[in-house]
């Protein structure tokens, strides 16, 4: 069973969305783009317990909080989901509601000819809908799920009942977090999910409640609590002279089933012994992080085994989980479920997915789109992707904005300079991280334009920095990026050395020589009385040799603003101005020539 398509209208931050899912998938995007809303929408359609909540939806579930139009007619929340890869049992159970999905074109087959269903790539499908709105007669919000085929003469559809949903199999784990709810009996906890899957309904509540009613707490007069409570009763009766607020006493619980579900939890031995020799037990979430993570992973595995044809949806499995455990959780769930859908901000999670399974979510004015990442330019094989993904692409896929650096020197220089300037002038400059920018090394000027096109089609705002280009190369870069910054010299080491203050250059050269960091095979070792042009030649040779070791960053970290190359300073000023127009900064006239902005 696999969810291949979901349409969402007027739900929370989504005004409209048509989303295709590539089997197992991880949804990535900036905060508040709608990733969790997609999972909540799926849960409204497929979640077996979701409609038992009251109310099913509320005012804040409608797009922009608007549930009535200008004529006071209700506005509907509409969700439609298409499921394929149905088992024989499921096809038999849902036989009156089956449709046909063309996997080659990712569309439902609508109408004749009937022989189209025999084509290769056409499979049985189940289309389910949810409709929610405001009921003025009841002054309440209502919602229901239904099969979208067949449509009855009165325009209604057959209900998609809880029993049908359980036959389908969907499990939404909103929070793995630190596992504090995993082994409680609270509704929706992992233990509660396992009990429901095993169809175990513990008949223990009345017995436990009766025992708790008879437990006396703090009744000893020496404690003073009972005296204070009696005083409260006296004051209340002086104001309201009837038999109310009678016999106040302390109890260990609210004495309701629901409250017991929230407070009951599993205790585990800690390895420490009490004076009597018995092992001291503590709530499971007080165990070490590794123990809790192992417990959570074990429970997830049990759930997957119990629901063998199940769609799993899980939010951010990486929270409070070390990288190796993140990978184990992802791989375990994928291996034991029909389909797994995650949201994530972790490169370790993304690394476990093929690029076509990474869906980049963007939202603009309520219109949500999801675009499969696919392989980046020049990375066509999976083993190459695994080698490159964490180093170059994961941060960029997870960020809203991307800065493409032509080479390693730019890749080192701009983040270091931005951080240094932010330390010196925090009200004027911001680090790239603070601006939500991920930097990526194109490794050559010929890859700047392809990478720009790649990230722009994923909905990213793309910046690029590069040295002097030919007219054709410049046009290609300008057309494929949002903001492009070209240096006035060829070779960024020239920009770095020729643009920096002499004092900074001599200080850094002395640091290298005095600290025995100067490579012995480089001939032009700097000296204190070396002419500045010779010193620049020596340092240019050093920076070219030291690419990949962070030498450019080390140099800029010891510079003041006036000692840095003007090109770097002014590019960072311009980026800050673009992303924060209220923080206006002035650019020097000589540097404006280095800044090329498409459309300006």
C-alpha positions in Angstrom: 0.0 0.0 0.0 1.4 3.4 -1.0 0.1 6.9 -1.0 1.0 8.5 -4.4 -1.0 11.7 -4.5 -2.6 14.1 -2.1 -4.5 17.3 -2.8 -5.1 19.8 0.0 -7.4 22.9 -0.1 -7.8 25.5 2.6 -6.1 23.5 5.4 -4.0 25.5 7.9 -1.3 27.3 5.9 -2.1 25.6 2.7 -4.6 27.3 0.4 -4.0 24.8 -2.4 -1.5 21.9 -3.0 -1.2 19.0 -5.5 1.6 16.8 -4.2 3.0 13.6 -5.7 4.9 11.3 -3.4 7.7 9.0 -4.7 7.2 6.0 -2.5 9.4 6.3 0.6 10.0 10.1 1.0 11.5 12.7 3.3 9.9 16.2 3.2 12.4 19.0 3.6 12.1 22.7 3.7 12.4 25.7 5.9 10.4 26.0 9.1 6.7 26.8 8.7 6.6 25.8 5.0 3.9 23.2 5.6 5.7 19.9 6.0 3.8 18.9 9.2 0.6 20.2 7.7 0.9 17.6 4.9 1.2 14.8 7.5 -1.7 16.2 9.4 -3.8 16.3 6.2 -2.9 12.7 5.5 -3.9 11.8 9.1 -7.3 13.5 8.6 -8.0 11.2 5.7 -6.4 7.9 6.8 -5.9 8.1 10.6 -8.2 5.6 12.2 -8.6 7.6 15.4 -8.4 11.1 14.0 -12.1 11.7 13.6 -12.9 10.5 17.1 -11.5 13.8 18.5 -13.9 16.6 19.2 -13.9 18.9 17.4 -12.3 17.2 14.4 -11.2 20.6 13.2 -11.4 24.1 14.6 -11.1 27.7 13.5 -7.3 27.6 13.2 -7.4 24.7 10.8 -8.9 26.8 8.0 -6.5 28.7 5.7 -6.0 32.2 7.2 -8.6 31.3 9.9 -11.4 31.9 7.4 -14.2 29.4 7.6 -17.1 31.7 6.2 -17.1 33.6 3.0 -18.4 37.1 2.5 -22.0 35.8 2.2 -21.5 33.8 5.4 -21.5 30.5 3.6 -19.1 27.8 5.0 -15.7 27.4 3.3 -14.7 23.8 3.1 -11.4 22.1 4.0 -11.0 19.5 1.2 -8.4 16.8 1.2 -8.1 14.0 -1.4 -5.6 11.1 -1.3 -4.9 8.3 -3.8 -3.5 5.0 -2.6 -2.1 2.2 -4.8 -0.2 -1.1 -4.3 -3.3 -2.6 -2.7 -3.1 -6.2 -1.5 -5.5 -8.8 -2.9 -7.4 -8.6 0.4 -7.6 -4.8 0.2 -8.8 -4.9 -3.4 -11.5 -7.4 -2.4 -12.6 -5.3 0.6 -12.7 -2.1 -1.4 -13.9 -3.6 -4.7 -16.9 -1.3 -5.1 -14.7 1.8 -4.7 -11.6 1.0 -6.9 -10.3 3.3 -9.6 -7.2 3.0 -11.8 -3.9 4.9 -11.6 -1.5 5.4 -14.4 1.9 5.1 -12.8 3.7 6.3 -16.0 1.9 9.6 -16.1 0.9 9.9 -12.4 -2.8 10.5 -13.1 -6.1 8.7 -12.5 -7.7 7.1 -15.6 -10.9 9.1 -16.0 -13.6 7.3 -18.0 -13.4 5.1 -21.2 -11.9 3.3 -22.9 -12.1 0.4 -20.4 -9.2 -1.4 -22.0 -6.9 1.4 -20.8 -6.9 -0.4 -17.4 -5.0 -3.3 -19.0 -2.1 -1.1 -20.0 1.3 -1.7 -18.4 1.8 0.6 -15.5 -1.9 0.9 -14.7 -2.8 -0.3 -11.2 -5.8 -0.4 -9.0 -6.2 2.7 -6.8 -8.3 3.9 -3.9 -9.3 7.5 -3.8 -10.3 8.9 -0.3 -11.6 12.3 0.6 -12.1 14.4 3.7 -14.4 17.4 4.0 -14.6 19.7 7.0 -16.5 22.9 7.6 -18.5 25.0 10.0 -22.1 23.8 10.8 -24.1 26.9 11.6 -27.1 24.9 12.9 -24.9 23.2 15.5 -22.5 26.1 15.9 -19.7 23.6 15.7 -17.1 22.3 13.3 -17.6 18.9 11.6 -15.7 16.7 9.3 -16.0 13.3 7.6 -14.1 10.9 5.4 -15.6 9.2 2.4 -14.8 7.1 -0.7 -14.7 9.3 -3.8 -16.2 6.6 -6.0 -19.0 6.0 -6.7 -20.9 9.3 -6.5 -24.5 8.8 -5.5 -27.5 10.5 -7.2 -27.8 13.0 -4.3 -24.2 14.0 -4.7 -23.0 12.2 -1.6 -20.4 9.4 -1.2 -20.1 6.2 0.9 -18.4 6.8 4.3 -14.8 5.7 4.8 -15.3 4.3 8.2 -12.8 3.6 11.0 -12.9 -0.1 10.2 -12.0 0.7 6.6 -9.1 2.9 7.8 -7.7 0.1 10.0 -7.9 -2.2 7.1 -5.9 0.3 5.1 -3.2 0.9 7.7 -1.8 4.3 8.5 0.3 5.3 11.5 1.3 8.9 12.2 3.9 9.4 14.9 3.9 13.2 15.6 6.7 13.2 18.1 9.5 10.8 18.7 11.3 13.6 20.6 13.1 12.2 23.7 10.7 9.3 24.0 9.1 10.7 27.2 5.6 9.4 26.1 6.7 6.2 24.4 6.0 3.8 27.3 3.1 5.6 28.9 -0.6 4.7 28.3 -1.4 8.1 27.0 -3.4 8.0 23.8 -1.1 8.0 20.8 2.0 6.8 22.7 4.0 4.0 21.2 2.8 1.6 23.8 -0.8 2.6 23.3 -0.4 2.1 19.5 1.0 -1.4 20.1 -1.9 -2.3 22.5 -4.4 -1.1 19.9 -2.8 -3.0 17.1 -2.9 -6.2 19.2 -6.5 -5.3 20.0 -5.8 -5.4 23.7 -8.1 -3.2 25.8 -6.9 -3.4 29.4 -10.0 -3.6 31.7 -8.2 -2.2 34.7 -9.3 1.3 35.1 -12.2 0.9 37.6 -10.1 -1.3 39.9 -7.2 1.2 39.9 -9.5 4.1 40.5 -11.2 2.3 43.4 -7.8 1.7 45.0 -6.7 5.3 44.5 -10.0 6.6 46.1 -9.1 4.8 49.3 -5.5 6.1 49.6 -5.2 8.7 52.3 -2.7 11.5 51.5 -1.5 14.1 54.0 -4.2 13.5 56.5 -1.8 13.5 59.5 -2.6 16.7 61.5 1.1 17.0 62.3 1.7 17.8 58.6 -0.6 20.8 58.8 -2.1 20.3 55.3 -5.4 19.0 56.5 -5.8 21.9 58.9 -5.3 24.4 56.1 -7.8 22.6 53.9 -10.4 22.7 56.7 -9.8 26.4 57.1 -10.4 26.8 53.3 -13.7 24.9 53.8 -14.7 27.2 56.7 -14.1 30.4 54.6 -16.0 29.0 51.6 -19.0 28.2 53.8 -19.0 31.6 55.3 -19.4 33.0 51.8 -21.6 30.3 50.3 -23.6 28.8 53.2 -24.6 25.5 51.5 -23.1 22.1 51.4 -20.4 22.7 48.9 -16.6 22.4 49.0 -17.2 19.7 51.6 -14.5 17.6 53.2 -11.5 18.7 51.2 -8.8 16.1 50.9 -5.7 15.3 48.9 -5.8 12.6 46.2 -3.1 11.1 44.1 -4.9 11.7 40.8 -7.9 13.4 39.2 -9.4 9.9 39.4 -10.4 9.8 35.7 -9.4 7.2 33.2 -7.9 9.9 30.9 -5.8 11.4 33.6 -4.5 7.9 34.6 -3.5 7.4 31.0 -1.4 10.5 31.1 0.4 9.8 34.4 0.9 6.0 34.3 4.3 5.1 33.0 6.7 2.1 32.9 9.5 2.0 35.5 12.8 0.3 34.7 15.7 -0.8 36.9 18.5 1.7 37.0 21.3 -0.6 38.1 21.5 1.0 41.5 20.6 -1.0 44.6 18.6 0.2 47.6 19.8 -0.5 51.2 17.7 -3.7 51.2 19.5 -5.0 48.2 16.6 -4.5 45.7 17.3 -2.7 42.5 16.0 0.9 42.4 13.5 1.5 39.5 12.8 4.9 37.9 10.5 6.0 35.1 11.9 4.8 31.8 12.5 8.3 30.4 14.9 8.9 33.3 17.2 6.3 31.9 20.2 7.2 29.8 19.6 8.7 26.3 21.0 5.5 24.7 18.6 3.3 26.6 15.6 5.5 25.8 16.5 5.6 22.1 16.9 1.8 22.1 13.5 1.4 23.7 11.9 3.7 21.1 13.6 2.0 18.2 12.3 -1.4 19.6 8.8 -0.2 19.9 8.8 1.2 16.4 10.1 -2.1 15.1 7.3 -3.9 16.9 4.7 -1.6 15.4 6.1 -2.1 11.9 6.0 -5.9 12.3 2.4 -5.8 13.6 1.2 -3.6 10.8 3.0 -5.2 7.9 1.2 -3.3 5.1 1.3 0.1 6.8 2.1 3.6 5.7 4.3 5.3 8.4 4.4 9.0 8.8 6.9 10.5 11.2 8.0 14.0 12.2 11.7 14.8 12.7 13.0 11.4 13.9 16.4 13.0 14.5 15.3 15.1 17.6 17.5 14.2 20.6 18.7 11.1 18.6 22.4 10.6 17.7 23.3 10.2 14.0 23.8 6.4 14.0 20.5 5.9 15.7 18.7 8.2 13.3 20.0 6.0 10.5 18.9 2.8 12.3 15.4 4.2 12.9 15.0 5.2 9.2 16.3 2.0 7.8 14.3 -0.2 10.3 11.0 1.6 9.5 11.5 1.6 5.8 12.4 -2.1 5.8 9.2 -3.1 7.7 6.6 -0.8 6.2 4.9 -0.5 2.9 5.7 3.2 2.7 7.5 5.6 5.1 7.1 9.4 4.9 9.3 11.6 7.1 9.9 15.3 7.7 13.4 16.2 8.7 16.1 18.8 9.1 18.9 16.2 9.5 21.6 15.5 6.8 22.0 12.1 8.4 18.4 11.3 7.6 18.6 12.7 4.1 21.7 10.6 3.4 19.6 7.4 3.7 17.3 8.5 0.8 17.8 8.5 -3.0 17.7 12.2 -4.2 14.4 11.5 -6.0 12.9 10.6 -2.7 13.8 13.9 -1.1 10.8 16.2 -1.7 11.7 19.9 -1.3 8.6 21.8 0.0 8.0 25.4 -0.8 5.0 27.6 -0.1 4.2 31.0 -1.6 0.9 32.8 -0.8 -0.7 29.6 0.4 0.3 27.6 -2.7 2.4 24.6 -1.6 4.6 22.7 -4.0 6.8 19.7 -3.6 9.7 19.1 -6.0 11.9 15.9 -5.9 15.5 16.9 -5.5 16.9 14.5 -8.1 20.7 14.1 -8.6 22.6 17.4 -8.6 24.6 18.4 -11.8 27.5 16.1 -12.5 26.5 13.6 -9.8 24.8 10.8 -11.7 25.7 7.7 -9.8 24.5 6.8 -6.3 27.9 6.0 -4.9 29.1 9.5 -6.0 26.0 11.0 -4.4 26.7 9.3 -1.1 30.2 10.7 -1.2 29.0 14.2 -2.0 25.7 14.6 -0.2 26.7 15.5 3.3 29.7 17.6 2.1 27.9 19.6 -0.5 24.2 19.3 -0.8 22.3 18.4 2.4 22.7 21.8 4.0 21.6 23.5 0.7 18.6 21.3 0.4 17.6 22.1 4.0 18.2 25.9 3.6 15.9 28.5 2.0 18.8 30.4 0.4 22.0 29.1 -1.2 25.3 30.9 -1.9 27.3 29.1 -4.7 31.0 29.7 -4.4 33.0 29.2 -7.6 36.0 27.5 -5.8 37.4 26.5 -2.5 38.9 29.9 -1.7 35.6 31.7 -2.0 34.0 28.8 -0.1 36.3 29.4 2.8 36.5 33.2 2.5 32.9 34.4 2.5 31.6 32.5 5.6 34.7 33.4 7.6 34.5 37.1 6.6 30.8 37.3 7.4 31.3 35.8 10.8 34.2 38.1 11.5 32.3 41.2 10.4 29.3 40.1 12.5 31.6 39.9 15.6 33.0 43.3 14.9 29.8 45.1 13.8 26.8 43.0 14.9 24.3 45.7 14.0 25.5 46.0 10.4 26.6 42.5 9.4 25.1 39.0 9.9 26.7 35.6 9.5 25.6 33.5 6.5 24.0 31.1 9.0 22.1 34.0 10.6 20.8 34.9 7.1 19.6 31.4 6.5 22.2 30.9 3.7 24.0 27.6 3.0 27.2 27.8 1.0 28.2 25.3 -1.6 31.4 24.9 -3.5 30.9 24.6 -7.2 34.6 23.6 -7.6 34.8 25.3 -11.0 33.3 28.3 -12.7 31.6 26.0 -15.3 29.4 24.5 -12.6 28.1 27.8 -11.1 25.3 28.2 -13.7 24.1 24.5 -13.6 24.0 24.5 -9.8 22.1 27.9 -9.9 19.5 26.4 -12.2 19.3 23.2 -10.0 18.6 25.1 -6.8 16.3 27.7 -8.3 14.0 25.0 -9.7 13.8 23.7 -6.1 12.5 27.1 -5.0 15.7 28.4 -3.4 16.9 32.0 -3.5 20.3 31.6 -5.2 23.4 33.9 -4.7 26.7 33.3 -6.5 30.3 34.6 -6.0 32.9 34.1 -8.7 36.0 35.7 -10.2 36.1 37.5 -13.6 34.3 35.6 -16.3 34.0 35.7 -20.1 30.9 37.5 -21.5 29.2 34.2 -22.3 29.9 32.6 -18.9 28.7 35.7 -17.1 25.4 35.7 -19.1 24.9 32.0 -18.2 25.4 32.7 -14.5 23.3 35.8 -14.5 20.4 33.9 -16.1 20.5 31.0 -13.7 20.9 32.8 -10.3 19.0 35.5 -8.4 22.0 37.6 -7.3 25.4 37.2 -8.8 28.6 38.9 -7.6 31.7 39.0 -10.0 35.1 40.0 -8.8 37.2 42.3 -10.9 40.2 39.9 -11.1 40.7 36.4 -12.5 41.7 34.0 -9.7 40.2 34.5 -6.3 43.6 34.2 -4.6 44.4 37.5 -6.5 41.3 39.1 -5.1 42.2 38.0 -1.6 45.8 39.1 -1.7 45.6 42.2 -3.8 42.6 43.5 -2.0 43.8 43.0 1.5 45.7 45.6 3.7 49.5 45.3 3.8 49.5 45.2 7.6 47.3 42.2 7.6 49.3 40.4 4.9 52.6 40.9 6.8 51.0 39.9 10.1 49.7 36.7 8.6 53.0 35.9 6.8 54.9 36.3 10.1 52.4 34.0 11.8 53.1 31.3 9.2 56.9 31.6 9.4 57.2 32.1 13.2 54.8 29.2 13.8 56.8 26.9 11.4 53.7 26.6 9.2 55.3 27.7 6.0 55.7 24.7 3.6 59.4 23.9 3.0 58.9 23.2 -0.6 57.7 26.7 -1.4 60.6 28.8 -2.5 59.6 32.3 -1.7 59.5 32.2 2.1 58.4 35.6 3.4 60.8 37.9 5.4 60.1 41.0 7.4 61.9 43.3 4.9 60.4 41.7 1.8 58.9 44.2 -0.7 55.1 44.2 -0.7 54.9 42.9 -4.3 57.2 40.0 -3.5 55.2 39.3 -0.3 52.0 39.2 -2.3 53.5 36.7 -4.8 54.6 34.5 -1.9 51.2 34.6 -0.2 49.4 34.0 -3.5 51.6 30.9 -4.0 50.8 29.8 -0.4 47.0 30.3 -0.7 46.9 28.3 -4.0 48.9 25.5 -2.3 46.8 25.5 0.9 43.3 25.2 -0.8 41.2 22.8 1.2 42.9 23.6 4.5 40.9 26.7 5.4 43.9 29.1 4.9 41.6 31.9 3.5 39.4 31.6 6.5 42.4 31.7 8.9 43.6 34.8 7.2 40.3 36.7 7.3 39.7 35.7 10.9 42.6 37.9 12.0 41.6 40.9 9.9 39.8 44.0 10.8 37.1 45.3 8.5 39.5 47.8 6.9 42.1 45.1 6.3 39.8 42.8 4.4 39.4 42.9 0.6 36.8 45.5 -0.3 35.1 43.1 -2.7 34.3 40.6 0.0 33.1 43.3 2.5 30.8 44.9 0.0 29.4 41.7 -1.3 28.4 40.7 2.2 27.0 44.2 2.7 24.9 43.8 -0.3 23.6 40.4 0.7 22.6 41.8 4.1 20.8 44.7 2.3 18.9 42.4 0.0 17.7 40.1 2.8 17.2 42.9 5.4 16.2 46.1 3.5 15.6 48.0 6.7 19.3 47.6 7.6 20.6 49.9 4.9 24.3 49.9 4.3 26.4 51.9 1.9 28.6 50.4 -0.8 31.7 52.2 -2.0 31.7 53.4 -5.6 34.7 51.2 -6.7 33.0 48.1 -5.4 29.6 48.6 -7.1 31.4 47.6 -10.3 32.1 44.2 -8.8 28.4 43.5 -8.0 26.2 42.2 -10.8 22.6 41.7 -10.0 20.2 40.3 -12.6 17.4 42.6 -13.4 19.0 45.6 -11.8 
